[in-house]
Amino acid sequence: MTTVNCSLTMAIPSQDEAQAILKKVLSYSKADECEANLSGGTGGNIRYARNTVSTSGVQNNRTLVVQSAFGKQLGTATINEFDDASLAKVVARSEELARLAPENPEYVGLLGPQTYLESEGYFPATASITPEMRAEAATKSIGLAKARQLVAAGFWQDNVGFTSMMNSKGLFAYHTQTNVNFSVTVRTETSNGSGYASRGYSDVTKLDPAAASRVAVEKAANSVNAKALEPGKYTVILEPAAAVVLLENLFFNLDARSADEGRSFLSKPGGATKLGQKLVDERVTFYSDPTHPELPTSPWAGDGRPQEKVTWIEKGVVRNLTYSRYWAQKKGVKAIPQPDGILMAGGTASLEDLIRSTPKGILVTRLWYIREVDPQTVLLTGLTRDGTFYIENGRIAFPVKNFRFNESPVIMLNNLEALGRPERVVSGESEVNYLIPPIKVRDFTFTSLSDAV
């Protein structure tokens, strides 16, 4: 028997190589249905703190996950060895587990062959990042902080990866993607001022870590001697890094089943949902598009369903919800998978334009420690951090002490005043990339002061 060459030193197998491995896996199957997922890649990183690099490295990985089914009995096994004996062993193990498992009443069987969109998420420049490039970025960032007697801590992480799947019904899917994320926090030597910036791209040529570091440096330097303001309701400008950690709690809950079962902010009394109902301001539109040039994602979901361009909220109206295949069959509707990235339509105004248009308000750089208070209203609590400033007569007047807030993104988007130009941002909570504009809202609720910086 011929062994497929799949050495771990080969970071990204070609489509043909991935297909050969998966065909071999399925050849060992004796189950009613079998699905194999092969994924992996190479990731590099560099981390620094207190103006000194602390860690850096590169990691290669490749994982095979096999799921076998006998009727509605399912078993899953995982392995990272790829010789013939190991491939046969992982298939046999998944079948053994399936025989022992109780039936899954919601199992709907495997999909047959599918047609997918073309998503251009692989960029050779990102795949070619070297340790020297990472070190140069860290050196420049640290140098900018040192020049102002400030202290920087940052993290650069890049990866080039692949995902592929094949099943016994004839489905095959393959996708490659690159990504690079950079974030930096800069503080004063006495930790009485802090600034933050983050950037994320598929194409590293769009990343300027020095420019991001300058933003964090300026925020840190300008946030010293913060004044205390009374908690209450304020007009607030949320930078994209702050807005996204609120909005993603809305995105992740666009689930039809939880809405149908009365467990969601999209539920209505009597078992109805808010699908087709106006939920937020008419200027709000959320959509997903795996082919979007600024936020390319996989053209297929984890179970093999095609990812398509979907409008979730259009001009304030809920247009679509995510459906598992089981729940879609139960309801007699199309099964729509959860997307890998969300985009929010915005305007053309810059962050500076939003500030200039604000007589009085508060600029929030970042929110953190987000916790859910009430799932029925998506009421969230958390803290501002890393640069909170008072706006007066269209300019930054002075830094203010941080606040704890209680706010729902649904209420927030009904109090919308303006949207800026969307930009790609990395969520600090989920490490997912989004395309989100800066958002200006009225009556944002701050409940107490915080001593954090």
C-alpha positions in Angstrom: 0.0 0.0 0.0 1.4 3.4 -1.0 1.8 5.9 1.8 0.7 9.5 1.1 3.5 12.0 1.8 2.2 14.3 4.6 5.2 15.2 6.7 4.6 17.8 9.3 7.4 19.9 7.7 5.0 20.5 4.9 2.9 23.3 6.4 0.2 23.7 3.8 -0.8 20.7 1.6 -2.1 21.5 -1.9 -5.7 20.7 -2.7 -4.6 17.5 -4.4 -2.5 16.4 -1.5 -5.3 17.1 1.0 -7.7 15.2 -1.2 -5.4 12.2 -1.4 -5.1 12.0 2.4 -8.9 12.3 2.9 -9.6 9.7 0.2 -7.3 7.3 2.0 -9.1 8.0 5.3 -12.5 7.2 3.8 -11.1 4.0 2.2 -10.8 2.6 5.7 -14.4 3.4 6.7 -16.9 0.6 7.4 -19.6 3.0 8.8 -22.9 4.0 7.3 -21.5 7.5 6.9 -18.0 9.0 7.4 -16.7 12.5 7.4 -13.0 13.5 7.6 -11.7 17.0 8.3 -8.1 17.8 7.8 -6.8 21.3 8.8 -3.7 23.0 10.1 -1.1 25.5 9.1 1.8 27.6 10.4 1.5 30.4 12.9 4.1 32.9 14.0 4.1 35.4 16.8 6.1 37.8 18.9 5.1 39.2 22.2 6.7 42.1 24.2 6.1 43.8 27.5 7.8 46.5 29.5 9.6 47.5 26.3 11.2 44.1 26.0 10.5 41.1 23.8 9.4 38.2 26.0 8.5 35.4 23.6 8.5 34.6 19.9 8.1 31.5 17.9 6.6 29.6 15.0 4.2 26.6 15.3 3.3 24.1 12.7 0.2 21.9 13.2 -2.0 19.6 11.3 -5.0 17.7 12.7 -7.3 15.1 11.3 -10.8 14.7 12.8 -12.9 11.7 11.7 -16.6 11.3 12.4 -18.4 8.0 11.8 -22.1 7.3 12.0 -24.1 4.1 12.3 -27.6 5.3 11.9 -27.9 8.1 14.4 -25.0 6.9 16.5 -22.0 9.1 16.1 -18.4 8.8 17.1 -15.5 11.2 16.6 -11.8 10.7 16.9 -8.8 13.0 16.4 -5.2 12.4 15.4 -2.1 14.2 14.3 -0.1 11.3 12.8 -0.5 10.5 9.1 1.1 7.2 8.3 -1.2 4.5 7.0 -1.5 2.7 10.3 -2.5 5.9 12.1 -5.1 6.8 9.5 -6.6 3.3 9.8 -6.5 3.6 13.6 -8.3 6.9 13.9 -11.1 5.7 11.6 -11.5 2.4 13.6 -11.5 4.5 16.9 -14.3 6.7 15.6 -16.3 3.7 14.6 -15.8 2.1 18.0 -17.0 5.2 19.8 -20.0 5.4 17.5 -21.1 1.9 18.4 -21.0 2.8 22.1 -22.8 6.2 21.7 -26.5 6.7 22.2 -28.5 7.8 19.2 -28.5 11.6 18.5 -32.1 12.4 17.6 -31.1 15.6 15.8 -28.5 14.0 13.4 -29.6 14.7 9.8 -26.9 12.9 7.8 -24.2 14.1 5.6 -24.4 16.5 2.7 -23.6 15.5 -0.8 -21.4 17.5 -3.2 -21.8 21.3 -2.9 -20.9 24.4 -5.0 -18.9 27.1 -3.2 -18.1 30.8 -3.9 -14.5 31.7 -4.6 -13.0 33.5 -1.6 -9.6 35.1 -2.0 -8.3 34.9 1.5 -4.8 33.7 0.9 -2.1 36.4 0.4 1.5 35.3 -0.4 3.0 38.3 1.5 1.3 37.2 4.7 2.4 33.6 4.1 6.0 34.8 3.7 6.2 36.7 7.0 9.6 36.1 8.6 10.9 36.3 12.2 12.8 39.4 11.1 9.6 41.2 10.1 8.0 40.5 13.4 11.1 41.6 15.3 11.3 44.8 13.2 7.6 45.6 14.1 8.2 45.1 17.8 11.4 47.2 17.7 9.7 50.1 16.1 6.7 49.9 18.5 9.0 49.8 21.5 11.1 52.6 20.1 8.1 54.9 19.7 7.1 54.3 23.4 10.6 54.8 24.7 11.0 58.1 22.9 8.1 59.4 25.0 9.2 57.8 28.3 6.3 55.3 28.0 6.1 51.5 28.3 4.7 49.3 25.5 3.3 45.8 25.6 2.2 44.2 22.3 1.4 41.1 20.4 1.9 40.2 16.7 0.3 37.0 15.5 0.2 35.7 11.9 -0.9 32.5 10.4 -1.3 30.7 7.1 -3.8 27.9 7.3 -5.9 25.4 5.4 -9.1 23.5 6.0 -10.4 20.6 4.0 -13.2 18.1 4.4 -14.5 15.0 2.5 -17.3 12.7 3.3 -18.7 9.4 2.1 -21.5 11.2 0.2 -19.0 12.7 -2.3 -18.6 16.2 -0.7 -15.1 17.7 -0.9 -14.1 21.2 0.2 -10.7 22.9 0.5 -9.7 26.5 1.5 -6.5 28.3 2.4 -6.4 31.6 4.3 -3.9 34.0 5.8 -4.3 36.4 8.6 -2.2 38.8 10.7 -3.3 40.6 13.9 -1.4 43.3 15.8 -2.3 44.9 19.1 -0.4 47.2 21.4 -1.1 48.8 24.8 1.1 51.7 25.9 1.2 53.0 29.5 3.0 55.7 31.4 5.8 54.6 33.7 3.6 55.2 36.7 0.6 53.5 35.1 -1.6 56.6 35.4 -2.2 56.8 31.6 -2.9 54.1 29.0 -3.5 53.8 25.3 -4.4 51.0 22.9 -4.6 50.2 19.2 -5.2 47.0 17.2 -5.2 46.1 13.6 -6.0 42.9 11.7 -5.8 42.0 8.0 -5.6 39.1 5.6 -2.9 40.9 3.6 0.1 42.0 5.7 1.0 44.8 3.3 -1.9 46.7 4.7 -0.6 46.5 8.2 1.4 49.4 9.6 2.4 48.5 13.2 4.3 51.8 13.7 1.2 53.8 12.8 -0.9 51.8 15.2 1.7 52.2 17.9 1.7 56.0 17.5 -2.1 56.0 18.1 -1.5 54.1 21.4 1.4 56.3 22.4 -0.6 59.5 21.9 -3.6 58.1 23.8 -1.3 57.1 26.7 0.4 60.4 26.9 -2.9 62.3 26.7 -4.7 60.2 29.3 -2.7 61.3 32.3 -4.4 63.2 35.1 -7.9 62.0 34.2 -10.8 63.9 35.7 -13.7 62.2 37.4 -17.1 62.8 35.8 -20.5 61.9 37.3 -21.9 58.6 36.0 -25.0 59.0 33.9 -26.2 59.1 30.3 -23.8 60.6 27.8 -23.4 61.0 24.1 -20.6 58.5 23.3 -18.4 57.8 20.3 -17.3 54.2 20.4 -14.2 53.5 18.4 -14.5 50.2 16.4 -12.5 48.2 19.0 -15.0 49.3 21.6 -18.1 48.9 19.5 -17.3 45.4 18.3 -17.3 43.8 21.7 -20.9 45.0 22.2 -22.1 44.2 18.7 -20.7 40.7 18.6 -23.0 39.8 21.4 -25.9 40.7 19.1 -24.3 38.8 16.1 -23.7 35.6 18.1 -27.4 35.5 19.1 -29.0 35.7 15.7 -30.0 32.0 16.2 -33.4 30.9 15.0 -33.8 28.0 17.5 -33.2 30.1 20.6 -35.6 32.7 19.2 -38.3 30.1 18.5 -37.9 28.6 21.9 -38.2 31.9 23.7 -34.6 32.2 24.9 -33.5 35.2 22.9 -33.9 38.9 22.5 -35.4 38.0 19.2 -38.3 36.0 20.9 -41.8 37.3 21.1 -44.6 36.1 23.5 -46.5 33.1 22.2 -43.6 31.5 20.3 -43.2 34.1 17.5 -39.9 35.8 16.6 -38.9 39.3 15.5 -37.9 38.0 12.1 -39.1 40.7 9.6 -39.5 43.2 12.4 -37.7 46.6 12.7 -35.3 46.1 15.6 -32.9 49.1 15.4 -32.3 52.4 13.6 -32.9 52.3 9.9 -29.2 53.2 9.2 -28.1 49.9 10.6 -27.3 47.1 8.2 -25.3 43.9 9.1 -24.3 41.4 6.5 -21.8 38.7 5.8 -20.0 38.0 2.6 -17.2 35.4 2.4 -15.9 37.0 -0.8 -15.6 40.5 0.6 -12.1 41.8 -0.3 -11.5 43.4 3.1 -12.8 40.5 5.1 -12.5 37.3 3.1 -13.6 34.1 5.0 -14.1 30.4 4.3 -16.7 29.8 1.6 -18.1 26.9 3.5 -19.2 26.2 7.1 -17.9 23.5 9.3 -20.6 21.0 8.2 -19.9 21.7 4.5 -22.8 24.1 3.9 -21.9 26.9 1.5 -21.4 30.3 3.0 -23.2 32.9 0.9 -23.7 36.6 1.1 -26.4 37.1 3.7 -28.0 40.3 5.0 -28.9 39.7 8.6 -30.3 43.2 9.5 -31.3 45.5 6.7 -32.1 49.1 7.4 -32.9 48.1 10.9 -35.1 45.1 10.0 -34.2 41.5 11.0 -34.0 39.7 7.6 -32.3 36.4 8.4 -31.4 34.1 11.3 -29.0 31.2 11.5 -30.5 27.7 11.3 -28.9 24.4 11.9 -29.8 21.8 9.4 -31.9 20.0 12.0 -33.9 23.1 13.0 -34.3 24.2 9.4 -35.8 20.8 8.5 -38.1 21.0 11.5 -39.3 24.5 10.4 -39.3 23.8 6.7 -36.9 26.6 5.8 -33.4 27.0 4.3 -30.5 26.1 6.6 -28.3 29.1 7.0 -25.0 28.6 8.8 -23.4 31.1 11.2 -20.9 33.3 9.3 -17.2 33.5 10.0 -17.2 37.3 9.8 -19.7 40.2 10.0 -19.7 43.5 8.3 -21.6 46.6 9.3 -22.5 49.2 6.7 -21.3 52.7 7.7 -20.8 56.2 6.3 -17.8 58.1 5.0 -17.0 60.1 8.1 -13.7 59.6 9.9 -13.4 59.2 13.6 -12.1 62.8 13.7 -15.2 64.0 11.8 -17.4 62.4 14.4 -15.5 64.1 17.2 -15.8 67.5 15.4 -19.6 67.1 15.1 -20.0 66.5 18.9 -20.7 69.5 21.1 -20.3 67.4 24.3 -19.6 63.7 24.7 -17.2 61.0 25.6 -14.7 59.1 23.3 -14.2 55.5 24.3 -11.2 53.7 22.9 -11.9 50.2 24.3 -14.3 48.2 26.4 -13.4 45.1 28.3 -14.6 42.5 30.8 -17.9 42.2 29.1 -20.6 40.2 30.9 -24.2 39.5 30.0 -26.8 40.7 32.5 -30.0 39.8 30.7 -30.1 37.6 27.5 -33.7 38.7 26.7 -32.5 42.3 26.1 -28.8 41.6 25.5 -28.1 43.9 28.4 -24.3 43.9 29.0 -22.0 45.3 31.6 -18.3 46.1 31.4 -15.6 48.8 31.8 -14.0 51.4 29.6 -10.2 51.3 29.4 -7.0 52.5 27.6 -8.1 56.0 26.8 -11.4 57.6 27.7 -11.7 61.3 26.8 -14.2 64.1 27.2 -15.3 65.9 24.0 -16.3 69.6 24.1 -17.0 71.9 21.2 -15.8 69.3 18.7 -12.4 68.6 20.2 -10.8 66.4 22.9 -10.9 68.5 26.0 -9.4 66.3 28.7 -9.1 62.6 29.8 -11.7 61.2 32.1 -11.6 58.4 34.6 -12.9 55.1 33.4 -16.5 54.0 33.9 -18.5 50.8 34.3 -21.4 50.7 31.9 -24.7 48.9 31.6 -26.0 48.9 28.0 -27.6 46.8 25.4 -26.4 46.9 21.8 -30.1 46.8 20.7 -30.9 49.9 22.7 -27.6 51.5 21.7 -28.5 51.1 18.0 -31.8 52.7 18.6 -30.1 55.7 20.0 -27.8 56.0 16.9 -26.6 59.5 15.9 -23.9 58.8 13.3 -21.8 56.1 11.7 -18.3 56.5 10.5 -16.2 54.7 7.9 -16.0 50.9 8.5 -12.6 49.5 9.3 -11.4 46.0 10.0 -11.0 45.3 13.7 -10.1 42.4 16.0 -12.4 41.7 18.9 -10.5 41.5 22.1 -13.1 39.2 23.5 -13.4 36.6 20.8 -10.3 37.3 18.6 -12.6 37.3 15.6 -12.2 39.9 12.8 -15.0 42.3 11.8 -15.5 45.3 9.6 -17.1 47.9 11.9 -17.4 51.7 11.8 -17.0 54.0 14.7 -20.4 54.6 16.2 -21.8 57.7 17.8 -24.8 57.2 20.1 -26.8 59.2 22.6 -27.8 58.3 26.2 -25.1 55.6 26.7 -25.4 54.5 30.3 -22.4 54.8 32.6 -23.3 53.5 36.1 -20.2 54.1 38.2 -16.5 55.1 38.1 -13.6 52.7 37.9 -10.0 53.2 39.1 -8.6 51.1 36.2 -6.6 52.8 33.5 
